[in-house]
Amino acid sequence: MLRSDFYYDLPEELIAQTPVEPRDSSRLMKIERSSGEITHDRFYNICSYLKKGDLLVMNDSKVFPARIYGTKRATGVPIEFLLLKHIELDKWEVMVRPGRRLKIGTIVDFSDELSAEILDVVEGGNRIVRFDCKGVFFDILDRIGQMPLPPYIKEKLKDRDRYNTVYCREEGSAAAPTAGLHFTDRVFEGLKEKGIDTAFVTLHVGLGTFRPVKEDNILDHKMHVEHYSIPQETADKIKECKANGGRVIAVGTTSCRTLESAANLPEFNGEIKAESADTGIFIYPGYEFKVIDGLITNFHLPESTLIMLVSAFLGRERTLAAYEEAIKERYRFFSFGDCMIIL
């Protein structure tokens, strides 16, 4: 398969720059997986497409203000860090700019409370750093950091909570699990009234999720690695849902990748277990889904691993046809955009 097989032409004005208000007023495209039939609606009506006994699995990871600005101690040169992955204790993997100025041993100061030392240079030019902080690390970030919006969003975010889901709780993501941004208390009340259950997994989203596929042959693409965890309660709910004939519906590609990663472990015997592990799973057409029966997801960048995952679930031609319909109907795309549900 070629990268170009997943290309579509998107008018720039359809890239959503700001979130809609209220959250659940975003548009919803419902797609029948077996036929490709499309229905247009609003997200606040999502319960209309779900049945009693269905289970929505959501990623409860929380985006933190991961972009911080400082200066090189020796020269005063401005430096930007984007925190990508917590390794251990005070050690992080970060994306830096400008990278050529940050050799091993360099000290960067961000405030009177926070500085960092460059420990190593890793693949792609990222750095491993050790932070020195006077106080609680995440409290300091909350004061001096900025939310790491994707580069295609040019508008300034007025309310940083809008780049998090209403159910986020596990701090650690450098990007939002955007399919969950549409949920509101009103939607959750509707789910509960109809007997539709919810469960949570955690996958801390790194910017590698959005890294473009550069190889012409997509099989040559190397996926990033992310950490996930599945609690016992979620494993139990999935087992019960399957036993009762319900559908397991992943809210977002990160929830999908978490569940399918667990299903691809050697010890998988047909039941999801509670566990924590790293995953670099790459899902593209031809993949046989073992857990999910439905998917809620936003509209993704051309030639990205995310549109490849959707194409694996829906079919490439039907996915591109749905995207063409979304463009025709002037849907909003990407992180703050509209979404689809495939059932």
C-alpha positions in Angstrom: 0.0 0.0 0.0 1.2 3.5 -0.9 1.0 6.6 1.3 -0.8 8.3 -1.7 -3.6 5.8 -1.4 -4.8 7.8 1.6 -4.6 11.3 0.2 -7.5 13.7 -0.1 -7.6 17.3 -1.0 -8.9 19.5 1.9 -9.8 23.2 1.5 -7.8 25.1 4.2 -10.9 26.9 5.4 -12.4 23.6 6.7 -9.6 23.2 9.3 -11.3 24.0 12.5 -9.4 26.8 14.3 -11.7 27.0 17.4 -13.9 24.6 19.3 -17.7 24.9 18.9 -20.0 25.8 21.8 -21.5 23.8 23.3 -19.2 20.8 22.8 -22.0 18.5 21.8 -23.3 20.7 19.0 -20.6 19.5 16.7 -21.8 17.7 13.6 -21.9 13.9 13.5 -21.7 11.7 10.5 -23.1 8.2 11.1 -21.7 5.6 8.7 -23.0 2.1 8.3 -19.9 -0.1 8.2 -21.3 -2.8 6.0 -22.8 -0.6 3.3 -21.1 2.8 3.7 -24.5 4.5 4.0 -24.2 8.0 5.5 -26.5 9.9 7.8 -25.9 13.5 8.9 -26.7 14.6 12.4 -25.5 16.5 15.5 -23.4 14.9 18.3 -26.0 15.6 21.0 -28.2 12.9 19.1 -25.5 10.2 19.3 -27.7 8.1 21.6 -30.0 7.6 18.7 -27.4 5.3 17.1 -26.6 3.3 20.2 -28.4 0.5 21.9 -28.9 -0.7 25.4 -26.0 -2.9 26.3 -23.4 -1.1 24.2 -20.2 0.0 25.9 -18.2 3.1 25.1 -14.5 2.9 25.9 -12.8 6.3 26.4 -9.3 7.5 26.9 -9.2 9.5 30.2 -5.7 10.9 29.6 -5.3 14.6 30.3 -3.3 17.1 28.2 -1.0 19.3 30.4 0.6 22.6 29.5 3.5 20.8 27.8 5.0 23.7 25.8 7.5 25.8 27.9 9.8 28.6 27.0 13.2 29.3 28.5 16.7 30.5 27.8 20.1 28.8 27.5 21.9 29.6 30.7 25.3 30.2 29.1 24.1 32.6 26.4 20.6 33.7 27.1 19.4 32.3 23.7 15.6 31.6 23.7 14.7 27.9 23.8 11.4 26.0 23.4 10.6 22.6 25.0 7.7 20.4 24.2 7.4 17.6 26.8 6.6 14.4 25.0 7.1 11.4 27.4 7.8 11.0 31.1 10.5 8.4 31.5 11.1 8.2 35.2 11.2 10.6 38.2 12.5 13.9 36.8 13.6 12.6 33.4 11.6 13.4 30.2 11.9 13.0 26.5 11.3 16.5 24.9 11.2 18.1 21.5 13.4 21.1 21.4 13.8 24.2 19.3 16.4 25.3 18.1 17.9 21.8 18.5 21.4 22.6 17.2 22.1 24.8 20.3 21.3 22.1 22.8 24.3 19.7 23.2 24.6 17.2 26.1 25.3 19.1 29.3 23.5 22.3 28.3 21.4 23.9 31.1 18.1 25.7 30.2 16.3 28.0 32.6 12.6 28.4 32.4 11.8 30.2 35.7 13.3 30.7 39.2 11.6 27.4 40.0 12.5 25.3 37.0 15.6 24.4 34.9 16.7 21.4 32.8 19.9 19.7 31.8 20.3 17.9 28.4 21.3 14.3 29.1 21.1 12.7 25.7 20.1 13.1 22.0 17.8 10.5 20.7 16.3 9.5 17.3 14.6 12.3 15.5 16.6 15.0 17.4 14.6 14.8 20.5 16.4 15.2 23.9 16.4 13.3 27.1 16.5 15.9 29.9 16.5 16.0 33.7 14.4 18.7 35.3 15.4 20.5 38.5 12.3 22.1 40.1 11.6 23.9 43.4 8.1 22.8 44.1 5.5 20.5 42.5 6.5 19.9 38.8 3.0 19.9 37.3 2.0 23.0 39.4 4.9 24.9 37.9 4.0 23.8 34.4 0.4 24.9 35.1 1.8 28.4 35.8 4.4 28.8 33.1 3.4 26.3 30.4 1.1 26.6 27.3 -1.2 24.0 25.8 0.5 22.2 22.9 -2.0 22.9 20.1 -1.2 21.3 16.8 0.6 23.5 14.3 -2.4 23.7 11.9 -4.4 25.6 14.7 -3.4 29.3 14.4 -6.0 30.8 16.7 -5.1 31.3 20.4 -7.0 29.0 22.7 -9.0 31.2 25.1 -9.9 28.4 27.5 -7.3 25.7 28.0 -9.9 23.3 29.3 -11.4 23.1 25.8 -8.4 21.1 24.7 -9.3 18.4 27.2 -12.3 16.1 27.6 -14.8 16.7 30.4 -13.8 13.2 31.8 -10.0 13.6 31.7 -8.2 12.6 34.9 -4.8 11.0 34.2 -2.3 13.8 33.4 0.3 13.0 30.8 -0.7 13.7 27.2 1.0 16.1 24.8 -2.1 16.1 22.5 -5.8 15.6 23.1 -7.7 12.4 22.4 -10.0 14.6 20.3 -12.9 12.2 19.6 -13.8 12.7 23.3 -14.0 16.5 23.1 -17.6 16.3 21.9 -19.0 14.7 25.1 -20.9 16.7 27.7 -22.8 16.0 30.9 -26.0 16.1 28.8 -24.7 13.3 26.5 -23.6 11.2 29.5 -27.1 11.6 31.1 -28.6 10.4 27.8 -26.3 7.4 27.7 -27.2 6.4 31.2 -30.9 6.7 30.6 -30.7 4.4 27.6 -28.6 1.8 29.4 -25.4 2.5 27.5 -22.4 2.0 29.7 -19.0 3.7 29.7 -15.5 2.5 30.6 -12.0 4.1 30.6 -8.5 3.3 29.5 -5.5 5.5 29.6 -3.1 6.1 26.7 -0.9 9.1 27.0 -0.8 10.7 23.6 2.5 11.7 22.2 3.0 13.9 19.2 4.2 10.9 17.3 0.5 10.2 16.8 0.5 13.1 14.3 3.9 12.4 12.8 3.5 12.3 9.0 4.1 9.1 7.1 7.1 9.9 4.9 7.8 6.5 3.3 6.0 5.8 0.0 5.3 2.2 1.1 3.4 2.6 4.4 4.8 -0.7 5.6 8.1 1.0 5.9 6.7 3.5 8.4 7.9 3.1 12.0 5.3 3.8 14.6 6.0 5.7 17.8 5.6 4.0 21.1 3.1 5.0 23.7 2.2 3.7 27.2 -1.3 2.5 28.0 -3.2 0.9 30.9 -6.4 -1.0 31.2 -8.0 -1.1 34.6 -9.7 -4.3 35.9 -13.1 -2.6 35.9 -12.8 -1.9 32.2 -11.7 -5.4 31.4 -14.7 -6.7 33.3 -17.1 -4.4 31.5 -15.8 -5.5 28.1 -16.2 -9.2 29.0 -19.7 -8.6 30.2 -20.7 -6.5 27.2 -19.4 -9.2 24.8 -21.1 -12.0 26.7 -24.5 -10.1 26.5 -24.2 -9.4 22.8 -23.4 -5.7 23.2 -21.1 -3.7 21.0 -17.7 -2.4 22.3 -17.3 1.1 20.7 -14.0 2.8 20.9 -14.1 6.6 21.4 -11.1 7.7 19.4 -8.2 6.1 17.7 -6.2 6.0 21.0 -8.9 3.9 22.7 -9.0 1.7 19.7 -5.2 1.2 19.6 -5.2 0.5 23.3 -7.8 -2.3 23.1 -6.4 -3.8 19.9 -2.9 -3.7 21.4 -4.0 -5.8 24.3 -5.7 -8.2 21.9 -2.4 -8.7 20.0 -0.4 -9.8 23.0 0.8 -13.4 22.9 -1.2 -14.3 26.0 -4.5 -13.0 24.6 -7.1 -15.7 24.8 -10.2 -13.8 23.6 -10.6 -11.7 26.7 -9.1 -8.3 27.5 -7.1 -8.4 30.7 -6.2 -5.6 33.1 -2.6 -4.5 32.3 -0.2 -1.7 31.6 2.2 -1.9 28.6 3.8 0.0 25.8 2.4 -0.2 22.3 3.6 0.7 18.8 0.8 -0.9 17.0 0.2 0.3 13.4 -3.3 -0.5 12.2 -3.9 -0.2 8.4 -6.2 -2.0 5.9 -6.0 -5.7 6.1 -5.9 -5.6 9.9 -8.5 -8.0 11.6 -10.1 -6.2 14.6 -10.4 -8.4 17.6 -12.2 -6.2 20.2 -14.0 -3.2 18.8 -17.4 -3.2 17.1 -17.7 0.5 16.5 -15.6 3.6 16.3 -16.2 7.3 17.1 -13.5 9.5 15.6 -12.7 12.9 14.2 -11.7 13.6 10.6 -7.9 13.2 10.2 -5.0 14.5 8.2 -4.4 13.1 4.7 -1.8 10.3 4.5 -1.7 10.0 8.4 -1.7 6.8 10.3 -5.0 7.9 11.8 -6.9 7.9 8.5 -5.2 4.5 7.8 -6.6 3.1 11.0 -10.1 4.4 10.1 -9.7 2.9 6.6 -8.8 -0.5 8.2 -12.1 -0.4 10.0 -14.4 1.0 7.4 -12.5 0.2 4.2 -10.3 2.6 2.2 -12.8 3.5 -0.5 -15.6 4.0 1.9 -13.5 6.1 4.1 -12.4 8.4 1.3 -16.0 8.6 0.1 -17.1 9.7 3.6 -14.3 12.3 3.6 -15.4 13.6 0.2 -19.0 13.8 1.5 -17.8 15.7 4.6 -16.0 18.2 2.4 -19.0 18.6 0.2 -21.2 19.2 3.3 -18.6 21.6 4.8 -17.8 19.6 7.9 -15.0 21.0 10.2 -11.8 18.9 10.2 -9.1 17.8 12.6 -8.7 18.4 16.4 -11.5 21.0 17.0 -13.6 19.6 14.1 -16.6 17.4 13.7 -16.7 13.7 14.0 -18.1 10.4 12.7 -19.4 7.2 14.3 -18.9 4.0 12.4 -21.2 1.1 13.4 
